[in-house]
Each structure stands twice: as C-alpha cells, then as structure tokens.
Amino acid sequence: MENYLNSDEIPMGLGMALAQNPKAMQIFAKKDKVQQKRIIEKTHSISSKTQMKAFVQQIENNQTF
C-alpha cells in the first residue's frame, strides 16, 4: 500500500512535525491514502508551528476524524 510518507505530496510543515512525533508518524503511515489526504487537507488552514504541533498531537491521540 502506498502512502503519502513515500511521496513528495506531504506538506513540509506536516512532515517536520510528524518527524518530531514518531508515534503520530506511525499512526499516519498506517492510515489509508484517503485518510491521509483528509489529514493533509486539514493542514492547509494551519498557520503556525505551534498549531501544527498541536494538530500532530491530535493524530497521536487519534482525534483527527
């Protein structure tokens, strides 16, 4: 199964925040491509590093859906 972690389609801010949170990265990687795309789309309204970190924390807690 291909996912966004293996492509250039993941936004840099999200990728960096996921790299700093291995558990969230693992959860993101296990999601199917549709779920990953939904997560990525939600990041378009995030405008700060702090907000992105909080968003990735939500991934870790499985609260993004």
PDBQT receptor file of N, H, CA, C and O in Angstrom, charges set to zero:
ATOM      1  N   MET A   1       0.842  -1.175   0.000  1.00  0.00    +0.000 N 
ATOM      2  CA  MET A   1       0.000   0.000   0.000  1.00  0.00    +0.000 C 
ATOM      3  C   MET A   1       0.893   1.245   0.000  1.00  0.00    +0.000 C 
ATOM      4  O   MET A   1       1.795   1.382   0.826  1.00  0.00    +0.000 OA
ATOM      5  N   GLU A   2       0.624   2.125  -0.923  1.00  0.00    +0.000 N 
ATOM      6  H   GLU A   2      -0.110   2.014  -1.593  1.00  0.00    +0.000 HD
ATOM      7  CA  GLU A   2       1.393   3.371  -0.987  1.00  0.00    +0.000 C 
ATOM      8  C   GLU A   2       0.740   4.389  -0.057  1.00  0.00    +0.000 C 
ATOM      9  O   GLU A   2      -0.481   4.422   0.094  1.00  0.00    +0.000 OA
ATOM     10  N   ASN A   3       1.562   5.202   0.550  1.00  0.00    +0.000 N 
ATOM     11  H   ASN A   3       2.554   5.175   0.427  1.00  0.00    +0.000 HD
ATOM     12  CA  ASN A   3       1.022   6.271   1.376  1.00  0.00    +0.000 C 
ATOM     13  C   ASN A   3       1.822   7.541   1.132  1.00  0.00    +0.000 C 
ATOM     14  O   ASN A   3       2.845   7.530   0.446  1.00  0.00    +0.000 OA
ATOM     15  N   TYR A   4       1.340   8.629   1.704  1.00  0.00    +0.000 N 
ATOM     16  H   TYR A   4       0.510   8.638   2.261  1.00  0.00    +0.000 HD
ATOM     17  CA  TYR A   4       1.968   9.928   1.462  1.00  0.00    +0.000 C 
ATOM     18  C   TYR A   4       3.368  10.047   2.040  1.00  0.00    +0.000 C 
ATOM     19  O   TYR A   4       4.141  10.893   1.591  1.00  0.00    +0.000 OA
ATOM     20  N   LEU A   5       3.717   9.225   3.021  1.00  0.00    +0.000 N 
ATOM     21  H   LEU A   5       3.089   8.538   3.385  1.00  0.00    +0.000 HD
ATOM     22  CA  LEU A   5       5.065   9.305   3.569  1.00  0.00    +0.000 C 
ATOM     23  C   LEU A   5       6.105   8.880   2.538  1.00  0.00    +0.000 C 
ATOM     24  O   LEU A   5       7.282   9.219   2.666  1.00  0.00    +0.000 OA
ATOM     25  N   ASN A   6       5.682   8.150   1.531  1.00  0.00    +0.000 N 
ATOM     26  H   ASN A   6       4.727   7.875   1.427  1.00  0.00    +0.000 HD
ATOM     27  CA  ASN A   6       6.593   7.697   0.482  1.00  0.00    +0.000 C 
ATOM     28  C   ASN A   6       6.511   8.568  -0.761  1.00  0.00    +0.000 C 
ATOM     29  O   ASN A   6       6.916   8.139  -1.842  1.00  0.00    +0.000 OA
ATOM     30  N   SER A   7       5.999   9.774  -0.628  1.00  0.00    +0.000 N 
ATOM     31  H   SER A   7       5.670  10.123   0.249  1.00  0.00    +0.000 HD
ATOM     32  CA  SER A   7       5.860  10.652  -1.790  1.00  0.00    +0.000 C 
ATOM     33  C   SER A   7       6.231  12.080  -1.428  1.00  0.00    +0.000 C 
ATOM     34  O   SER A   7       6.530  12.394  -0.276  1.00  0.00    +0.000 OA
ATOM     35  N   ASP A   8       6.203  12.934  -2.438  1.00  0.00    +0.000 N 
ATOM     36  H   ASP A   8       5.960  12.679  -3.374  1.00  0.00    +0.000 HD
ATOM     37  CA  ASP A   8       6.510  14.354  -2.230  1.00  0.00    +0.000 C 
ATOM     38  C   ASP A   8       5.255  15.165  -1.933  1.00  0.00    +0.000 C 
ATOM     39  O   ASP A   8       5.325  16.393  -1.873  1.00  0.00    +0.000 OA
ATOM     40  N   GLU A   9       4.115  14.518  -1.747  1.00  0.00    +0.000 N 
ATOM     41  H   GLU A   9       4.058  13.521  -1.796  1.00  0.00    +0.000 HD
ATOM     42  CA  GLU A   9       2.853  15.223  -1.597  1.00  0.00    +0.000 C 
ATOM     43  C   GLU A   9       2.556  15.679  -0.174  1.00  0.00    +0.000 C 
ATOM     44  O   GLU A   9       1.599  16.424   0.040  1.00  0.00    +0.000 OA
ATOM     45  N   ILE A  10       3.335  15.259   0.787  1.00  0.00    +0.000 N 
ATOM     46  H   ILE A  10       4.112  14.653   0.613  1.00  0.00    +0.000 HD
ATOM     47  CA  ILE A  10       3.095  15.670   2.172  1.00  0.00    +0.000 C 
ATOM     48  C   ILE A  10       3.695  17.067   2.384  1.00  0.00    +0.000 C 
ATOM     49  O   ILE A  10       4.859  17.295   2.054  1.00  0.00    +0.000 OA
ATOM     50  N   PRO A  11       2.910  17.996   2.929  1.00  0.00    +0.000 N 
ATOM     51  CA  PRO A  11       3.431  19.347   3.163  1.00  0.00    +0.000 C 
ATOM     52  C   PRO A  11       4.634  19.314   4.111  1.00  0.00    +0.000 C 
ATOM     53  O   PRO A  11       4.697  18.497   5.029  1.00  0.00    +0.000 OA
ATOM     54  N   MET A  12       5.571  20.206   3.872  1.00  0.00    +0.000 N 
ATOM     55  H   MET A  12       5.520  20.870   3.126  1.00  0.00    +0.000 HD
ATOM     56  CA  MET A  12       6.811  20.226   4.647  1.00  0.00    +0.000 C 
ATOM     57  C   MET A  12       6.541  20.402   6.143  1.00  0.00    +0.000 C 
ATOM     58  O   MET A  12       7.152  19.715   6.962  1.00  0.00    +0.000 OA
ATOM     59  N   GLY A  13       5.651  21.299   6.504  1.00  0.00    +0.000 N 
ATOM     60  H   GLY A  13       5.155  21.857   5.840  1.00  0.00    +0.000 HD
ATOM     61  CA  GLY A  13       5.363  21.542   7.918  1.00  0.00    +0.000 C 
ATOM     62  C   GLY A  13       4.814  20.307   8.607  1.00  0.00    +0.000 C 
ATOM     63  O   GLY A  13       5.197  19.992   9.734  1.00  0.00    +0.000 OA
ATOM     64  N   LEU A  14       3.911  19.606   7.924  1.00  0.00    +0.000 N 
ATOM     65  H   LEU A  14       3.600  19.861   7.009  1.00  0.00    +0.000 HD
ATOM     66  CA  LEU A  14       3.362  18.379   8.490  1.00  0.00    +0.000 C 
ATOM     67  C   LEU A  14       4.441  17.317   8.586  1.00  0.00    +0.000 C 
ATOM     68  O   LEU A  14       4.538  16.621   9.597  1.00  0.00    +0.000 OA
ATOM     69  N   GLY A  15       5.243  17.185   7.559  1.00  0.00    +0.000 N 
ATOM     70  H   GLY A  15       5.164  17.750   6.738  1.00  0.00    +0.000 HD
ATOM     71  CA  GLY A  15       6.321  16.197   7.576  1.00  0.00    +0.000 C 
ATOM     72  C   GLY A  15       7.305  16.436   8.707  1.00  0.00    +0.000 C 
ATOM     73  O   GLY A  15       7.745  15.494   9.367  1.00  0.00    +0.000 OA
ATOM     74  N   MET A  16       7.649  17.697   8.928  1.00  0.00    +0.000 N 
ATOM     75  H   MET A  16       7.292  18.462   8.392  1.00  0.00    +0.000 HD
ATOM     76  CA  MET A  16       8.586  18.021  10.003  1.00  0.00    +0.000 C 
ATOM     77  C   MET A  16       7.959  17.745  11.370  1.00  0.00    +0.000 C 
ATOM     78  O   MET A  16       8.624  17.224  12.265  1.00  0.00    +0.000 OA
ATOM     79  N   ALA A  17       6.683  18.094  11.530  1.00  0.00    +0.000 N 
ATOM     80  H   ALA A  17       6.143  18.518  10.803  1.00  0.00    +0.000 HD
ATOM     81  CA  ALA A  17       6.014  17.857  12.807  1.00  0.00    +0.000 C 
ATOM     82  C   ALA A  17       5.869  16.357  13.070  1.00  0.00    +0.000 C 
ATOM     83  O   ALA A  17       6.025  15.908  14.205  1.00  0.00    +0.000 OA
ATOM     84  N   LEU A  18       5.574  15.587  12.031  1.00  0.00    +0.000 N 
ATOM     85  H   LEU A  18       5.448  15.952  11.108  1.00  0.00    +0.000 HD
ATOM     86  CA  LEU A  18       5.471  14.135  12.191  1.00  0.00    +0.000 C 
ATOM     87  C   LEU A  18       6.829  13.540  12.550  1.00  0.00    +0.000 C 
ATOM     88  O   LEU A  18       6.909  12.612  13.355  1.00  0.00    +0.000 OA
ATOM     89  N   ALA A  19       7.898  14.073  11.951  1.00  0.00    +0.000 N 
ATOM     90  H   ALA A  19       7.833  14.827  11.297  1.00  0.00    +0.000 HD
ATOM     91  CA  ALA A  19       9.243  13.566  12.243  1.00  0.00    +0.000 C 
ATOM     92  C   ALA A  19       9.604  13.779  13.718  1.00  0.00    +0.000 C 
ATOM     93  O   ALA A  19      10.404  13.030  14.280  1.00  0.00    +0.000 OA
ATOM     94  N   GLN A  20       9.019  14.787  14.329  1.00  0.00    +0.000 N 
ATOM     95  H   GLN A  20       8.369  15.395  13.873  1.00  0.00    +0.000 HD
ATOM     96  CA  GLN A  20       9.287  15.069  15.738  1.00  0.00    +0.000 C 
ATOM     97  C   GLN A  20       8.366  14.290  16.674  1.00  0.00    +0.000 C 
ATOM     98  O   GLN A  20       8.517  14.343  17.895  1.00  0.00    +0.000 OA
ATOM     99  N   ASN A  21       7.420  13.575  16.096  1.00  0.00    +0.000 N 
ATOM    100  H   ASN A  21       7.297  13.532  15.105  1.00  0.00    +0.000 HD
ATOM    101  CA  ASN A  21       6.471  12.799  16.893  1.00  0.00    +0.000 C 
ATOM    102  C   ASN A  21       6.341  11.407  16.256  1.00  0.00    +0.000 C 
ATOM    103  O   ASN A  21       5.412  11.171  15.483  1.00  0.00    +0.000 OA
ATOM    104  N   PRO A  22       7.252  10.495  16.569  1.00  0.00    +0.000 N 
ATOM    105  CA  PRO A  22       7.272   9.174  15.926  1.00  0.00    +0.000 C 
ATOM    106  C   PRO A  22       5.972   8.387  16.058  1.00  0.00    +0.000 C 
ATOM    107  O   PRO A  22       5.588   7.674  15.131  1.00  0.00    +0.000 OA
ATOM    108  N   LYS A  23       5.293   8.506  17.187  1.00  0.00    +0.000 N 
ATOM    109  H   LYS A  23       5.605   9.086  17.940  1.00  0.00    +0.000 HD
ATOM    110  CA  LYS A  23       4.031   7.772  17.351  1.00  0.00    +0.000 C 
ATOM    111  C   LYS A  23       2.982   8.284  16.362  1.00  0.00    +0.000 C 
ATOM    112  O   LYS A  23       2.277   7.491  15.738  1.00  0.00    +0.000 OA
ATOM    113  N   ALA A  24       2.880   9.602  16.219  1.00  0.00    +0.000 N 
ATOM    114  H   ALA A  24       3.453  10.247  16.726  1.00  0.00    +0.000 HD
ATOM    115  CA  ALA A  24       1.932  10.182  15.270  1.00  0.00    +0.000 C 
ATOM    116  C   ALA A  24       2.310   9.798  13.840  1.00  0.00    +0.000 C 
ATOM    117  O   ALA A  24       1.436   9.535  13.013  1.00  0.00    +0.000 OA
ATOM    118  N   MET A  25       3.609   9.766  13.551  1.00  0.00    +0.000 N 
ATOM    119  H   MET A  25       4.319   9.979  14.222  1.00  0.00    +0.000 HD
ATOM    120  CA  MET A  25       4.051   9.383  12.212  1.00  0.00    +0.000 C 
ATOM    121  C   MET A  25       3.639   7.940  11.905  1.00  0.00    +0.000 C 
ATOM    122  O   MET A  25       3.189   7.632  10.801  1.00  0.00    +0.000 OA
ATOM    123  N   GLN A  26       3.798   7.084  12.877  1.00  0.00    +0.000 N 
ATOM    124  H   GLN A  26       4.164   7.335  13.773  1.00  0.00    +0.000 HD
ATOM    125  CA  GLN A  26       3.440   5.682  12.700  1.00  0.00    +0.000 C 
ATOM    126  C   GLN A  26       1.930   5.544  12.466  1.00  0.00    +0.000 C 
ATOM    127  O   GLN A  26       1.506   4.781  11.598  1.00  0.00    +0.000 OA
ATOM    128  N   ILE A  27       1.136   6.265  13.221  1.00  0.00    +0.000 N 
ATOM    129  H   ILE A  27       1.481   6.885  13.926  1.00  0.00    +0.000 HD
ATOM    130  CA  ILE A  27      -0.316   6.235  13.051  1.00  0.00    +0.000 C 
ATOM    131  C   ILE A  27      -0.696   6.767  11.678  1.00  0.00    +0.000 C 
ATOM    132  O   ILE A  27      -1.526   6.171  10.992  1.00  0.00    +0.000 OA
ATOM    133  N   PHE A  28      -0.098   7.883  11.268  1.00  0.00    +0.000 N 
ATOM    134  H   PHE A  28       0.577   8.367  11.825  1.00  0.00    +0.000 HD
ATOM    135  CA  PHE A  28      -0.368   8.468   9.953  1.00  0.00    +0.000 C 
ATOM    136  C   PHE A  28      -0.017   7.473   8.853  1.00  0.00    +0.000 C 
ATOM    137  O   PHE A  28      -0.782   7.306   7.903  1.00  0.00    +0.000 OA
ATOM    138  N   ALA A  29       1.116   6.822   8.970  1.00  0.00    +0.000 N 
ATOM    139  H   ALA A  29       1.737   6.957   9.741  1.00  0.00    +0.000 HD
ATOM    140  CA  ALA A  29       1.575   5.883   7.941  1.00  0.00    +0.000 C 
ATOM    141  C   ALA A  29       0.658   4.679   7.808  1.00  0.00    +0.000 C 
ATOM    142  O   ALA A  29       0.559   4.094   6.729  1.00  0.00    +0.000 OA
ATOM    143  N   LYS A  30      -0.007   4.303   8.880  1.00  0.00    +0.000 N 
ATOM    144  H   LYS A  30       0.073   4.777   9.756  1.00  0.00    +0.000 HD
ATOM    145  CA  LYS A  30      -0.900   3.136   8.846  1.00  0.00    +0.000 C 
ATOM    146  C   LYS A  30      -2.267   3.455   8.248  1.00  0.00    +0.000 C 
ATOM    147  O   LYS A  30      -3.023   2.547   7.901  1.00  0.00    +0.000 OA
ATOM    148  N   LYS A  31      -2.582   4.733   8.128  1.00  0.00    +0.000 N 
ATOM    149  H   LYS A  31      -1.968   5.470   8.410  1.00  0.00    +0.000 HD
ATOM    150  CA  LYS A  31      -3.873   5.126   7.567  1.00  0.00    +0.000 C 
ATOM    151  C   LYS A  31      -3.843   4.920   6.052  1.00  0.00    +0.000 C 
ATOM    152  O   LYS A  31      -2.787   4.979   5.421  1.00  0.00    +0.000 OA
ATOM    153  N   ASP A  32      -5.020   4.678   5.487  1.00  0.00    +0.000 N 
ATOM    154  H   ASP A  32      -5.877   4.630   5.999  1.00  0.00    +0.000 HD
ATOM    155  CA  ASP A  32      -5.066   4.515   4.029  1.00  0.00    +0.000 C 
ATOM    156  C   ASP A  32      -4.917   5.881   3.362  1.00  0.00    +0.000 C 
ATOM    157  O   ASP A  32      -4.960   6.917   4.025  1.00  0.00    +0.000 OA
ATOM    158  N   LYS A  33      -4.745   5.865   2.065  1.00  0.00    +0.000 N 
ATOM    159  H   LYS A  33      -4.711   5.023   1.527  1.00  0.00    +0.000 HD
ATOM    160  CA  LYS A  33      -4.442   7.087   1.334  1.00  0.00    +0.000 C 
ATOM    161  C   LYS A  33      -5.555   8.139   1.466  1.00  0.00    +0.000 C 
ATOM    162  O   LYS A  33      -5.268   9.335   1.529  1.00  0.00    +0.000 OA
ATOM    163  N   VAL A  34      -6.803   7.708   1.508  1.00  0.00    +0.000 N 
ATOM    164  H   VAL A  34      -7.036   6.737   1.457  1.00  0.00    +0.000 HD
ATOM    165  CA  VAL A  34      -7.920   8.642   1.651  1.00  0.00    +0.000 C 
ATOM    166  C   VAL A  34      -7.861   9.341   3.010  1.00  0.00    +0.000 C 
ATOM    167  O   VAL A  34      -8.049  10.554   3.097  1.00  0.00    +0.000 OA
ATOM    168  N   GLN A  35      -7.603   8.578   4.059  1.00  0.00    +0.000 N 
ATOM    169  H   GLN A  35      -7.450   7.592   3.988  1.00  0.00    +0.000 HD
ATOM    170  CA  GLN A  35      -7.497   9.178   5.394  1.00  0.00    +0.000 C 
ATOM    171  C   GLN A  35      -6.303  10.122   5.474  1.00  0.00    +0.000 C 
ATOM    172  O   GLN A  35      -6.394  11.192   6.075  1.00  0.00    +0.000 OA
ATOM    173  N   GLN A  36      -5.191   9.732   4.875  1.00  0.00    +0.000 N 
ATOM    174  H   GLN A  36      -5.117   8.862   4.386  1.00  0.00    +0.000 HD
ATOM    175  CA  GLN A  36      -4.018  10.606   4.862  1.00  0.00    +0.000 C 
ATOM    176  C   GLN A  36      -4.323  11.903   4.128  1.00  0.00    +0.000 C 
ATOM    177  O   GLN A  36      -3.916  12.980   4.563  1.00  0.00    +0.000 OA
ATOM    178  N   LYS A  37      -5.036  11.797   3.025  1.00  0.00    +0.000 N 
ATOM    179  H   LYS A  37      -5.367  10.922   2.672  1.00  0.00    +0.000 HD
ATOM    180  CA  LYS A  37      -5.377  13.004   2.261  1.00  0.00    +0.000 C 
ATOM    181  C   LYS A  37      -6.263  13.931   3.087  1.00  0.00    +0.000 C 
ATOM    182  O   LYS A  37      -6.091  15.149   3.037  1.00  0.00    +0.000 OA
ATOM    183  N   ARG A  38      -7.208  13.376   3.845  1.00  0.00    +0.000 N 
ATOM    184  H   ARG A  38      -7.348  12.386   3.886  1.00  0.00    +0.000 HD
ATOM    185  CA  ARG A  38      -8.057  14.203   4.718  1.00  0.00    +0.000 C 
ATOM    186  C   ARG A  38      -7.220  14.946   5.746  1.00  0.00    +0.000 C 
ATOM    187  O   ARG A  38      -7.439  16.129   6.004  1.00  0.00    +0.000 OA
ATOM    188  N   ILE A  39      -6.262  14.243   6.329  1.00  0.00    +0.000 N 
ATOM    189  H   ILE A  39      -6.084  13.282   6.120  1.00  0.00    +0.000 HD
ATOM    190  CA  ILE A  39      -5.379  14.881   7.316  1.00  0.00    +0.000 C 
ATOM    191  C   ILE A  39      -4.596  16.009   6.654  1.00  0.00    +0.000 C 
ATOM    192  O   ILE A  39      -4.512  17.112   7.195  1.00  0.00    +0.000 OA
ATOM    193  N   ILE A  40      -4.026  15.736   5.492  1.00  0.00    +0.000 N 
ATOM    194  H   ILE A  40      -4.094  14.840   5.053  1.00  0.00    +0.000 HD
ATOM    195  CA  ILE A  40      -3.245  16.751   4.775  1.00  0.00    +0.000 C 
ATOM    196  C   ILE A  40      -4.111  17.961   4.448  1.00  0.00    +0.000 C 
ATOM    197  O   ILE A  40      -3.664  19.099   4.592  1.00  0.00    +0.000 OA
ATOM    198  N   GLU A  41      -5.339  17.728   4.011  1.00  0.00    +0.000 N 
ATOM    199  H   GLU A  41      -5.703  16.804   3.893  1.00  0.00    +0.000 HD
ATOM    200  CA  GLU A  41      -6.231  18.845   3.682  1.00  0.00    +0.000 C 
ATOM    201  C   GLU A  41      -6.506  19.720   4.905  1.00  0.00    +0.000 C 
ATOM    202  O   GLU A  41      -6.632  20.938   4.775  1.00  0.00    +0.000 OA
ATOM    203  N   LYS A  42      -6.598  19.118   6.081  1.00  0.00    +0.000 N 
ATOM    204  H   LYS A  42      -6.495  18.129   6.187  1.00  0.00    +0.000 HD
ATOM    205  CA  LYS A  42      -6.834  19.885   7.297  1.00  0.00    +0.000 C 
ATOM    206  C   LYS A  42      -5.654  20.787   7.640  1.00  0.00    +0.000 C 
ATOM    207  O   LYS A  42      -5.830  21.788   8.334  1.00  0.00    +0.000 OA
ATOM    208  N   THR A  43      -4.459  20.451   7.168  1.00  0.00    +0.000 N 
ATOM    209  H   THR A  43      -4.317  19.637   6.605  1.00  0.00    +0.000 HD
ATOM    210  CA  THR A  43      -3.287  21.267   7.497  1.00  0.00    +0.000 C 
ATOM    211  C   THR A  43      -3.242  22.582   6.718  1.00  0.00    +0.000 C 
ATOM    212  O   THR A  43      -2.481  23.481   7.075  1.00  0.00    +0.000 OA
ATOM    213  N   HIS A  44      -4.040  22.706   5.667  1.00  0.00    +0.000 N 
ATOM    214  H   HIS A  44      -4.658  21.975   5.377  1.00  0.00    +0.000 HD
ATOM    215  CA  HIS A  44      -3.992  23.917   4.845  1.00  0.00    +0.000 C 
ATOM    216  C   HIS A  44      -4.421  25.173   5.604  1.00  0.00    +0.000 C 
ATOM    217  O   HIS A  44      -4.065  26.287   5.220  1.00  0.00    +0.000 OA
ATOM    218  N   SER A  45      -5.181  24.991   6.674  1.00  0.00    +0.000 N 
ATOM    219  H   SER A  45      -5.470  24.086   6.986  1.00  0.00    +0.000 HD
ATOM    220  CA  SER A  45      -5.610  26.158   7.455  1.00  0.00    +0.000 C 
ATOM    221  C   SER A  45      -4.694  26.426   8.653  1.00  0.00    +0.000 C 
ATOM    222  O   SER A  45      -4.938  27.356   9.420  1.00  0.00    +0.000 OA
ATOM    223  N   ILE A  46      -3.658  25.631   8.815  1.00  0.00    +0.000 N 
ATOM    224  H   ILE A  46      -3.459  24.875   8.191  1.00  0.00    +0.000 HD
ATOM    225  CA  ILE A  46      -2.730  25.802   9.930  1.00  0.00    +0.000 C 
ATOM    226  C   ILE A  46      -1.662  26.813   9.527  1.00  0.00    +0.000 C 
ATOM    227  O   ILE A  46      -1.048  26.706   8.466  1.00  0.00    +0.000 OA
ATOM    228  N   SER A  47      -1.456  27.801  10.405  1.00  0.00    +0.000 N 
ATOM    229  H   SER A  47      -1.955  27.888  11.268  1.00  0.00    +0.000 HD
ATOM    230  CA  SER A  47      -0.551  28.889  10.018  1.00  0.00    +0.000 C 
ATOM    231  C   SER A  47       0.659  29.061  10.929  1.00  0.00    +0.000 C 
ATOM    232  O   SER A  47       1.436  29.999  10.750  1.00  0.00    +0.000 OA
ATOM    233  N   SER A  48       0.827  28.175  11.895  1.00  0.00    +0.000 N 
ATOM    234  H   SER A  48       0.195  27.414  12.040  1.00  0.00    +0.000 HD
ATOM    235  CA  SER A  48       1.992  28.321  12.767  1.00  0.00    +0.000 C 
ATOM    236  C   SER A  48       2.543  26.957  13.155  1.00  0.00    +0.000 C 
ATOM    237  O   SER A  48       1.854  25.939  13.079  1.00  0.00    +0.000 OA
ATOM    238  N   LYS A  49       3.779  26.965  13.562  1.00  0.00    +0.000 N 
ATOM    239  H   LYS A  49       4.338  27.791  13.624  1.00  0.00    +0.000 HD
ATOM    240  CA  LYS A  49       4.452  25.750  14.021  1.00  0.00    +0.000 C 
ATOM    241  C   LYS A  49       3.749  25.181  15.257  1.00  0.00    +0.000 C 
ATOM    242  O   LYS A  49       3.611  23.965  15.397  1.00  0.00    +0.000 OA
ATOM    243  N   THR A  50       3.318  26.052  16.132  1.00  0.00    +0.000 N 
ATOM    244  H   THR A  50       3.430  27.039  16.018  1.00  0.00    +0.000 HD
ATOM    245  CA  THR A  50       2.633  25.626  17.350  1.00  0.00    +0.000 C 
ATOM    246  C   THR A  50       1.315  24.932  17.017  1.00  0.00    +0.000 C 
ATOM    247  O   THR A  50       0.988  23.897  17.596  1.00  0.00    +0.000 OA
ATOM    248  N   GLN A  51       0.567  25.504  16.087  1.00  0.00    +0.000 N 
ATOM    249  H   GLN A  51       0.833  26.345  15.616  1.00  0.00    +0.000 HD
ATOM    250  CA  GLN A  51      -0.691  24.887  15.670  1.00  0.00    +0.000 C 
ATOM    251  C   GLN A  51      -0.443  23.522  15.021  1.00  0.00    +0.000 C 
ATOM    252  O   GLN A  51      -1.195  22.575  15.250  1.00  0.00    +0.000 OA
ATOM    253  N   MET A  52       0.607  23.429  14.218  1.00  0.00    +0.000 N 
ATOM    254  H   MET A  52       1.218  24.199  14.032  1.00  0.00    +0.000 HD
ATOM    255  CA  MET A  52       0.917  22.162  13.549  1.00  0.00    +0.000 C 
ATOM    256  C   MET A  52       1.301  21.104  14.575  1.00  0.00    +0.000 C 
ATOM    257  O   MET A  52       0.894  19.947  14.466  1.00  0.00    +0.000 OA
ATOM    258  N   LYS A  53       2.079  21.502  15.561  1.00  0.00    +0.000 N 
ATOM    259  H   LYS A  53       2.410  22.442  15.650  1.00  0.00    +0.000 HD
ATOM    260  CA  LYS A  53       2.472  20.563  16.610  1.00  0.00    +0.000 C 
ATOM    261  C   LYS A  53       1.238  20.056  17.352  1.00  0.00    +0.000 C 
ATOM    262  O   LYS A  53       1.141  18.865  17.648  1.00  0.00    +0.000 OA
ATOM    263  N   ALA A  54       0.296  20.947  17.653  1.00  0.00    +0.000 N 
ATOM    264  H   ALA A  54       0.374  21.914  17.413  1.00  0.00    +0.000 HD
ATOM    265  CA  ALA A  54      -0.946  20.554  18.329  1.00  0.00    +0.000 C 
ATOM    266  C   ALA A  54      -1.778  19.635  17.433  1.00  0.00    +0.000 C 
ATOM    267  O   ALA A  54      -2.383  18.678  17.916  1.00  0.00    +0.000 OA
ATOM    268  N   PHE A  55      -1.810  19.919  16.150  1.00  0.00    +0.000 N 
ATOM    269  H   PHE A  55      -1.319  20.696  15.757  1.00  0.00    +0.000 HD
ATOM    270  CA  PHE A  55      -2.545  19.088  15.203  1.00  0.00    +0.000 C 
ATOM    271  C   PHE A  55      -1.954  17.686  15.148  1.00  0.00    +0.000 C 
ATOM    272  O   PHE A  55      -2.690  16.699  15.153  1.00  0.00    +0.000 OA
ATOM    273  N   VAL A  56      -0.642  17.595  15.094  1.00  0.00    +0.000 N 
ATOM    274  H   VAL A  56      -0.044  18.397  15.090  1.00  0.00    +0.000 HD
ATOM    275  CA  VAL A  56       0.028  16.288  15.056  1.00  0.00    +0.000 C 
ATOM    276  C   VAL A  56      -0.204  15.543  16.368  1.00  0.00    +0.000 C 
ATOM    277  O   VAL A  56      -0.295  14.316  16.377  1.00  0.00    +0.000 OA
ATOM    278  N   GLN A  57      -0.300  16.270  17.462  1.00  0.00    +0.000 N 
ATOM    279  H   GLN A  57      -0.226  17.267  17.455  1.00  0.00    +0.000 HD
ATOM    280  CA  GLN A  57      -0.631  15.636  18.741  1.00  0.00    +0.000 C 
ATOM    281  C   GLN A  57      -2.014  14.992  18.656  1.00  0.00    +0.000 C 
ATOM    282  O   GLN A  57      -2.239  13.932  19.239  1.00  0.00    +0.000 OA
ATOM    283  N   GLN A  58      -2.936  15.623  17.938  1.00  0.00    +0.000 N 
ATOM    284  H   GLN A  58      -2.753  16.484  17.464  1.00  0.00    +0.000 HD
ATOM    285  CA  GLN A  58      -4.263  15.058  17.732  1.00  0.00    +0.000 C 
ATOM    286  C   GLN A  58      -4.183  13.759  16.934  1.00  0.00    +0.000 C 
ATOM    287  O   GLN A  58      -4.936  12.821  17.195  1.00  0.00    +0.000 OA
ATOM    288  N   ILE A  59      -3.274  13.704  15.965  1.00  0.00    +0.000 N 
ATOM    289  H   ILE A  59      -2.662  14.466  15.753  1.00  0.00    +0.000 HD
ATOM    290  CA  ILE A  59      -3.066  12.450  15.214  1.00  0.00    +0.000 C 
ATOM    291  C   ILE A  59      -2.615  11.368  16.174  1.00  0.00    +0.000 C 
ATOM    292  O   ILE A  59      -3.114  10.243  16.138  1.00  0.00    +0.000 OA
ATOM    293  N   GLU A  60      -1.664  11.717  17.039  1.00  0.00    +0.000 N 
ATOM    294  H   GLU A  60      -1.259  12.630  17.068  1.00  0.00    +0.000 HD
ATOM    295  CA  GLU A  60      -1.155  10.743  18.010  1.00  0.00    +0.000 C 
ATOM    296  C   GLU A  60      -2.290  10.219  18.894  1.00  0.00    +0.000 C 
ATOM    297  O   GLU A  60      -2.311   9.039  19.245  1.00  0.00    +0.000 OA
ATOM    298  N   ASN A  61      -3.214  11.080  19.247  1.00  0.00    +0.000 N 
ATOM    299  H   ASN A  61      -3.197  12.038  18.962  1.00  0.00    +0.000 HD
ATOM    300  CA  ASN A  61      -4.350  10.703  20.089  1.00  0.00    +0.000 C 
ATOM    301  C   ASN A  61      -5.535  10.185  19.270  1.00  0.00    +0.000 C 
ATOM    302  O   ASN A  61      -6.614   9.939  19.809  1.00  0.00    +0.000 OA
ATOM    303  N   ASN A  62      -5.317  10.023  17.952  1.00  0.00    +0.000 N 
ATOM    304  H   ASN A  62      -4.441  10.223  17.514  1.00  0.00    +0.000 HD
ATOM    305  CA  ASN A  62      -6.351   9.534  17.028  1.00  0.00    +0.000 C 
ATOM    306  C   ASN A  62      -7.605  10.386  17.064  1.00  0.00    +0.000 C 
ATOM    307  O   ASN A  62      -8.715   9.855  17.026  1.00  0.00    +0.000 OA
ATOM    308  N   GLN A  63      -7.447  11.693  17.137  1.00  0.00    +0.000 N 
ATOM    309  H   GLN A  63      -6.545  12.124  17.169  1.00  0.00    +0.000 HD
ATOM    310  CA  GLN A  63      -8.581  12.609  17.229  1.00  0.00    +0.000 C 
ATOM    311  C   GLN A  63      -8.790  13.413  15.951  1.00  0.00    +0.000 C 
ATOM    312  O   GLN A  63      -9.494  14.423  15.978  1.00  0.00    +0.000 OA
ATOM    313  N   THR A  64      -8.202  12.996  14.836  1.00  0.00    +0.000 N 
ATOM    314  H   THR A  64      -7.630  12.176  14.814  1.00  0.00    +0.000 HD
ATOM    315  CA  THR A  64      -8.310  13.820  13.629  1.00  0.00    +0.000 C 
ATOM    316  C   THR A  64      -9.557  13.523  12.813  1.00  0.00    +0.000 C 
ATOM    317  O   THR A  64      -9.814  14.195  11.814  1.00  0.00    +0.000 OA
ATOM    318  N   PHE A  65     -10.338  12.524  13.221  1.00  0.00    +0.000 N 
ATOM    319  H   PHE A  65     -10.130  11.978  14.032  1.00  0.00    +0.000 HD
ATOM    320  CA  PHE A  65     -11.532  12.178  12.431  1.00  0.00    +0.000 C 
ATOM    321  C   PHE A  65     -12.778  12.192  13.262  1.00  0.00    +0.000 C 
ATOM    322  O   PHE A  65     -13.865  11.924  12.750  1.00  0.00    +0.000 OA
TER     323      PHE A  65
